[in-house]
Amino acid sequence: MTDIDQLQQQLEGQSPRAILKEALSRYDNIAISFSGAEDVALIELAHKLTDKLQVFTLDTGRLHPETYEFVERVRKHYNIDIQVMFPDAAEVEDLVSRKGQFSFYEDGHSECCGIRKVNPLRRKLATVDAWITGQRKDQSPGTRNDVPVVQPDTAFSTEEKPLVKFNPLADWRSKDVWDYIRMTEAPYNKLHEKGFVSIGCQPCTRPVLPGQHEREGRWWWEEATQKECGLHADNLIARS
């Protein structure tokens, strides 16, 4: 396996483009996880570096209409295939039959996110050697402050199949992302024009007020330190 600590030291402080270029050169079977503005910035950067760009997204079945339109605009704008990962229908049926459509308001979002997001992600990551995310250090109070630009994926690796995770935008702030989107005229989710900053499933996302942190619009009924859906939480906890 690649000496990730050495690679982290090599890439620390490098530009997102340089980090992406290194990631794409080291791994043929590598994919970008796409859902939001940060990921579009990554696609905008990466599609100029390779003609074998692999992109996937998670369709939980509870997304906003604007999000589905956004995914389609990105697909057409870059003329790329976007693999859509769906949750297991039997798992969703069982959850809804037992607890109804909105159980997460009562007992937390982890069970629903596990079924609708984490399990489909696990299926996808079992087929690649590395993946690329749009995580930023300033995205979530108390949970993402220590995001490295590259790390072993402790959440989704197995003994038989180690997995590497790249976070090229770790040192960018929201303003850097949006400056880049405006400069390149990249597509974005129209919900951003309605006060939404961090966008997830429709029942669990709302606009934020001026001065509020972007993650305060996600799972607003829970503590700020719990605002992770499980896609990155184990990796973050492992470094805390």
Buried (B, 14 or more C-beta within 10 A) or exposed (E): EBEBEEBBEBBEEBEBEBBBBBBBEBBEEBBBBBBBBBBBBBBBBBBEBBEEBBBBBBBBEBBBEBBEBBBEBBBEBBEBEBEBBEBEEEBBEEBBEEBEEEBBBEEBBBBBBBBBBBBBBBEBBEEBBBBBBBBBBBBBBEBBEEBBBBBBBBBBBEEEEBBBBBBBBBBBEBEBBBEBBEEEEBBBBBBBEEEBBBBBBBBBBEBBEEEEBBBBBBBBEBEBEBBBBBBBBBBBEEEE
